[in-house]
């Protein structure tokens, strides 16, 4: 029988993003961060432009949509123009 050994609800780990890729952590309220690497069973992410890294469960991370990427990059540039960040 076709697929008799397959588990219909099994979800494999998502593909590993490229270092620096913008991703969304749905486990933290859709927080956008840069992929920094793998730390044990978790992925390390950090805020765009720097800051404290956090760990995310890979199955709760997805690539950031273009709209989300533009939003965080614009917010970073605006903060920089106000002198809030370097």
C-alpha positions in Angstrom: 0.0 0.0 0.0 1.3 3.4 -0.9 2.6 5.5 2.0 1.9 2.8 4.7 5.1 3.7 6.6 4.5 7.5 6.3 3.1 9.4 9.2 0.6 12.0 7.8 1.2 14.4 10.7 5.0 14.3 10.7 6.7 17.6 10.1 10.4 17.7 9.4 12.5 20.5 10.5 12.4 23.5 8.2 15.4 24.2 5.9 18.2 26.0 7.6 18.2 29.7 6.6 21.2 31.5 5.2 23.3 33.3 7.9 21.9 36.8 8.3 18.5 36.0 6.7 15.5 37.8 8.1 13.0 35.4 9.8 10.0 35.6 11.9 9.7 33.9 15.3 6.0 33.1 15.8 6.9 31.8 19.3 7.7 35.4 20.3 4.7 37.2 18.9 6.0 37.3 15.3 9.3 39.0 16.2 11.6 39.6 13.2 15.2 38.7 13.6 18.4 37.8 11.8 19.3 34.1 11.7 22.7 33.7 13.5 23.2 30.0 13.7 22.2 26.8 15.5 22.6 26.3 19.2 21.7 22.7 20.1 18.0 22.1 19.2 17.4 25.9 18.8 18.1 28.6 16.2 19.9 31.7 17.4 18.2 34.9 16.2 19.0 38.6 17.0 17.2 41.9 16.4 17.9 43.6 13.1 20.8 46.0 13.6 22.1 44.3 16.7 21.1 43.5 20.3 20.7 40.5 22.5 20.3 37.2 20.7 17.5 34.8 21.6 16.8 31.2 20.9 13.8 30.0 18.8 12.3 26.7 18.2 12.9 25.9 14.5 9.4 24.8 13.8 8.1 28.2 15.0 10.4 30.1 12.6 9.5 31.1 9.0 11.1 33.4 6.4 10.1 37.0 6.8 7.8 38.4 4.1 9.1 41.3 2.1 6.6 43.6 3.9 8.0 42.5 7.3 11.6 43.0 6.1 10.8 46.5 4.9 9.1 47.3 8.2 12.0 46.4 10.4 14.6 47.9 8.1 12.7 51.2 7.9 12.2 51.3 11.7 16.0 50.8 12.1 16.8 53.6 9.6 14.3 55.9 11.3 15.9 55.2 14.7 19.3 55.9 13.3 18.2 59.2 11.8 16.9 60.2 15.2 20.2 59.4 16.8 18.8 56.5 18.9 21.2 54.0 17.5 24.5 54.1 15.7 
